[in-house]
Amino acid sequence: MASFVIEGGHRLSGDIHPQGAKNEVLQIICATLLTAEEVTVNNIPDILDVNNLIQLMREMGVTVAKEGIDTYSFKAENVDLAYLESDEFLKKCSSLRGSVMLIGPMVARFGKALISKPGGDKIGRRRLDTHFVGIQNLGADFRYDEARGIYEITADRLQGNYMLLDEASVTGTANILMAAVLAKGTTTIYNAACEPYLQQLCRMLNRMGAKISGIASNLLTIEGVEELHGTQHTVLPDMIEVGSFIGMAAMTKSEITIKNVSYENLGIIPESFRRLGIKLEQRGDDIYVPAQETYEIESFIDGSIMTIADAPWPGLTPDLLSVMLVVATQAKGSVLIHQKMFESRLFFVDKLIDMGAQIILCDPHRAVVIGHNHGFKLRGARLTSPDIRAGIALLIAAMSAEGTSTISNIEQIDRGYQNIEGRLNAIGARITRI
C-alpha cells in the first residue's frame, strides 16, 4: 500500500493542465458497447478507475487499442457473452463503481446483463434504484440472485416510455439513456441529470446515429433507432481537478495558470471559489489564480453566515465540497459547508482538526469552518485518504501545512487523479511517493 510524504509550506508557480474528466469517460467507455463499429476516444486520463474499466472491456471481448498517449479505440464486435456470466467478471464489477453503467448498453444491445453490486467510494449509501426502475420502465425484467449476490436483467426488446426520475442521478440518467437509444419508440426522461458529462454523452450518441433532444435540460426525449455506428469523441477537462487546483493555489498562496479548462462547462464553480474570497481570472480558456496573502469569505446580503451547499447541476458539484472545506480553514471569516447529497463525506474533518483547523462538525451533512486567515498554519500529520475527493482535500491541507505529513491509502487518490505528485512537483510542490 503506497503513501505520500508531503513537505508543506512550498509555493507553487507555473502552468498546470487538467486531465480528462473521470466522470465523463466512464460513461463514454460503457457507451462503446452500443455498436459493433469502432469508437475512438481522446483525452482519456491515466487513472486507476478508468484503467480498470478499459481492462474489463478487453476481458469482455472488446478490441481495445491504444492509439496515442491519451487516445484509445474500442470495437465491441465480438463481445464474449459467456464471460459476462462468469464469477470472474462479476467479481471485477463489484470493485468498480463505473461498472453499473454497463447495464444499459448490454441490455439494449444483447438483451441481457448480469451485474454485482458495484464498489467505489465509502461515502454513504449510493442506491441503484434510479438505474433499475428506469430500465424496468423500458420493459426489462430484474431478478436478484441472493446466492451469488448479483442482479440479472433481461429484455427481448426494450420499449420506449415516459418516466419521471425520483432523483437527478448522473449515472442513473446515463444508464437509462444508453438503454433508451436502441429501444423501440420514444422515451421521455423528466428530472434527468444535465451535467456537462451527460451533455457530452448525448452528443456522442447522436453522432453515432441516436436521436436525443433536450440536451442540457432536465427533460430528455429519445427516439429509438435500430443501430448505432462508430464515431470519434474528445473528453472534457475534469472540472473537479480544475476546482482542486484553484483551492490548492489559494491555500499555498501561489500564482498558477490552469490551462484549457473548458470554462463554459465549469458552471458555478469559479463563482463558488470567489465567494470564499479567492481571486481568479478567465484568460481565454485558461484560469489565472494570482498569489494571495489572505482571502475573505463573503457574507450574505443580510449579514448572515455564508452557506456553501451542493446541488444537482447547474448547482455546485458535491465532489468539490471537500476541497472548499479545506480552503475555508485558512480564509478570513466563517462558512457553513452543507453536504446534502452524500451522508459520510464530511467525516474526514477530524483529521483537519488534528492539524489545527477550527471546524465544528454539526452532523454527517454539515460543518462550520472558522477560518484562520493564515494567522497560523495547519500542522503536519499522519493522514489516511478515505475516498478520492477527501484524499485530494487532505493533500491540499498537507501542502499548506507546517512540517511534513504522510497520507496513506493513496490508491483512493490514484483512482481519480493522474500522476498527481509528478504534475504538482513540476510546479513547486514537494511530494514523495513511498
N, C-alpha and C positions, 0 to 999 in steps of 0.2 A: 504494500500500500504506500503510495507516494505522498510527499508533503511539500509545502512551500516554506522556505525560510525567507522572511522579508525584513530587510533593514529599512526602518522607517525614516521619514524626515527628508527625503530627497525630492527636489522639484523636478517636474517633467518639462520637456521643451521639444517642440517639433511637430511633425505631421504624423497622424495615425489613420489607418484605413480600416473601417468596419468590415467584418466578414459578411458572407451571405446569411440571410435570415434563417435561423434554425426552424422556427415555427412554420415558415412557408415551405421550406424544402422537404420536410417530412410529408406534407400533403402532396406536393408535386411528384415525389418519387412514387408514392402509392398510386397516383393517378395514371402512371405509365402502364399499369396493368389493364387499363381500359381499351387498349389497342394492341394488335399484333405487329403494328408498324413501329419503326424506330422513333424514339423521342430523345432529343438532345437537350441537356440542362446545363446552363452555365452558372458560375458563381456559387458553386456548392462548397460549403465550409467543411474543413477537415476536422470534424469533431466526433466524439465518441458515439452519440446517439445516431447521427447521420451515417457514419461508417458501419455501425451495426445493422442499420436498415438496408444499406446497399448490399452488405454481405448476405443478409437474409433473402434479398431479392435474387441474388445469384443462386442460392441454395434452392430457391423455388423454381429454378429453371429459366429465369430471365437472363438473357445475354447482356452483360454489362461490360462496357469498355471505357477505360479512362482515356479521353481524347486530349486532355490538356491538364494544366495544374489544378484547375477547379471545374473542369468540364467532363461530364460523363454522358454516354449514350445508353439507353435502355431499350431492349427489344423483347417484349413478352409474347413471343410467337409460340414457344413450346413450354408452357408452364406445366410443371410436374404436379398434377392434381393429387396423386397418391401421397407425395411428400407433405402436402398440406394437411393430411390427416394423421401424420406421424407424431409421436410423442416429442421427438427432437424439435420439430417445427413449433409445436405448442409451447415447449419449454422456453424457446428463444423469444417467442411473443410475450411471455409472461415477464421478461426482464426489460422490455422495450415499450415505453408508453405509446410511441407513434404507431405501433403495430395495429392498434384498434382501427386505424383508418384504412386497413386492408379489406375490411368487411364490405364496404360499399362497392368498390371496384370488383371484388371477387364474386359477390352475389349477382351484380349486374351482368357480368360477362360470362361467368361459369355456372351460375345458378346455385352455388353452394359456397359456404365459408365456415371454417372452424377457427375459433379463437379462444385463447385462455385469457384470464383476467390480466390486463397489461400492468406493467410496473411503472417506474418513474419516480418522481419526487415524493418524499414523505411530507406532504403539506396539507394533510387532512383528506377527507373524503372527496373523491373526484368521480362522481357517479356516471354511469354509462346509459342511464335511462333515455336521454335525449337521442342518442345514437340508435338505440334499439327500437324505441317507439316510432321514430321517424321511418326507419327501414321497414318495420312492421306495417306502417301505414301505406307502404308501397306494395304490400302483398306478401312479404317474406314471413316464413314461419321460424320462430325461435324455440330452441329446446336446450335446456341446461342439463348437462350430464354431470351429476353430482359426484359420481365415482372418479371421473377423470378431471373434474373441475374445469370444464370447457363449455363454451356456447357453440351450438351447431345451428347455422342459419341456412335455410333452403328456400328456393323460389323457382318455379318453372319460367315465368316471365313477369318481371315487375310491372306494376300498373300505376300510372301517374295518379296523384291525389292531392287534395288541399290539406295542409297541416299548419297548425299554429304551435310553434315550439314552446315548451314550458320554460326554457331559458335560452338565451342567445349564445349557445355553446359554439366556439370556433371549430373545434374538431368534430362536434356533432353535426354542424351545418355542412362542413366539408364532406363528411361521410355520406350524409343524405343526398347531397348534391351530386356526388360521384355515382351513387346508385341511380339517381333520377335521370341522368343524361341518356341512359340506354333503356329506360322504362318506356312502356307503351303509353302514349297520350301525354297530357300536360300535368306537371306537378307545380304547385304553388307553395312556397315556404315563407310563412309570415313569422316575424320575430327572428329572422335569420341573423347570424353574426355578419358584420360587414367590414371587418378589419381589412387593411391593405393586402394581407396574405390571402384572404378569401377572394378579394378582387382579382389578385394575380392568378389564382386557381381558375376562376371563372373565365378570365380572358384566355388562358391557355387552353381550356376545354373548348371554348368557342373556336379557337384556331384549329383544333382537332376535328371540328365539324359539329360540335354541340350547339344547341340553340338556347342560350341563357340570356334573359333580360332582367333589368332591375339591378344590375351590378352597382355596388357601392351603396345600396339601400338595404333596408331590413325586410324587403318584400321581393323575393326572387321567383321568377317564372321560368320553368324549364320545359321545353317541348322535346319529348323523347325522340331519339334518332336510332337507326338500325345499327350503325357502327361509327367508330371514330378512327382517325388517321394520325399519322406521325406529325411532329412539329418540332420547333426549337423554342426554348424558354430561358430567360435570364432571371435569376432570383434577386429580389430586392436586398439592399444592405440591411443588416439587423438593427432595428430601432432600439432594441434593448441594449445592445452594445454601444450604440451612439449615446444613449442616456447614461450608461455606466461611465463612459469617458468624460462626459460633461461633469458628472459628480466627482470623478477622480481628480479632474483639474482643479475644481473648487476646493476640495479637501487638502490638496497638496500645494495650494497657492501657485498653480502652474499656468503657463501660457502654451496652449496647444491648438492645432487646427485639425479638426476631424474631417477627412476628405470624402467627397462623393457620398453624401448621406441620404440622397433622395428626399430632400427637405419637405417636399409637398406631401410625402407619405408619413411624416412624423406626427401629424395631428397636433394634439395639445401638449406634447412632451416638452418642446422648448419653453413654452409659456409656464408650464408647471415648475421648471427649474428657476425661471425668473421670479416666480412667487416666493422662492426661497432666498431671493436676493442675488442670484448668480447672473452676472452679465455674460451675454453671448451674442454674437452677430452672425447673420447669414451672409456669406460671401459667395455668390453664385450658388453652387450646390454643396458648399462646404460650410461648416460651423467653426467660427473662431471664438475661443474662450480666452480672454485676457487674464493675466495673473491678478488675483485679488487678495489683498491682505485680510479683508473682512467682507462678509455679506450678511445682509439683514433680512429676516423673514418679514414679509408683508403682513398686515392685519386686514381683516375685512373692513368694509366701509364704516360699519357701526362700531369699530374698535375691538370687536371680539377676536379671540384667538383663531389663527389660520387653521383650517382643516384641509388636509390633502387626502383624498379617498380615491380608490379605484372604481372603475365602472366599465361596462361593455363599450366598445368603440362607438362613437368617437370620444368617449371618456378616456381617462388615464389607465393605461395597461397595468394590471396588478403586478406584472413582472418587474416593474421599476420601483415599487414602494419600498423594498428592502434597501435599495441604493439611496433613495431620497431620505429615508430614516437616518441612515449613517451620515449623510451630508448635513442634515439638520443638527447633528451633535456639535458641530463647530460653527454654526450660524449664530447671529445675534438675534435673540428672541425665542419664542416657543411655538410649537406646532403640534397639532393632533394628527397622527397618522392613523387612518381608518382603513383597514384591510377587510373589505366586505366579502370578497369572492372566495377566499380560502381561509380555513379556520386555524391553521397551525404555523403560518408563515412568520409570525412575529416572535416565536419562541427563541429565536437566536439572540434576542436583545440582552439576555442575561450575560452573554459573552462581552457585549459592548459595555455593560455596566461594570463588569470586572476590569475593563480597560479604562474606566474613569468617566464614562458617559453618564449624563444625568437623564434617565429615562424612567417613566412610570408606566409599567405595563398594566393597563386597566383591566383587560380581559383578553381572550385569544384573538380579538379583532382590532383592538385599539391600544395605541401607545402615545403618551405625551412626551415630547422631546424638549428639554430645556437646553438651549444652545450655550456652548462655552465662549462663543465669539473669539475663538482662537486664543482665549485667555490662558489656557494651558492645554497641552497636547494629551491625546489618549496615550495610555501606556502599552508597551508591547506585551503580548500574552501568548499562551498556547491555546489555539482555537481548533475547532472542528467544523467542516463545512456540512451542514445538514441537507442542503439542496442547492441547485445551480445558482439561483438568484441570491440567496443568503451567502453563498460562497463568495461571489464577486463583491458583495457588500462588505464582508469581513476582510477581503483582500484590500479594498479601498481604505478601510479603517486602519489596517496594519501599515499601509504605505504612508499614512499621515501620522502614525504614532511615533512616540519617542522610544527608541530602543529597537530590539529585534523581536519579531513574532514568528510563530510557527503555525501553519494551518495544515491539519491532516485531513484525510478523506478528500483530497483534491480531485479524485476521479469524478466527483459531482460537478466540479468546475469544468473539467475537461469535456463533460457531456455537452456543454453549451458554448464554450469559448475556445477558439482555435489558437494554439501556441501563445497563450495569453502572456506568459512570462517573457517569451522572446520578443514579442511586439512592444511590451511595456519597457523592458530593459533597453531597447533600441532608442527610447526617448528619455532615458534617465533613471528608471526605476532600478532597484537592487533586489531582485527576486531570484532565489536559487531553488531548483527542484531537486529533492533528495529522495 
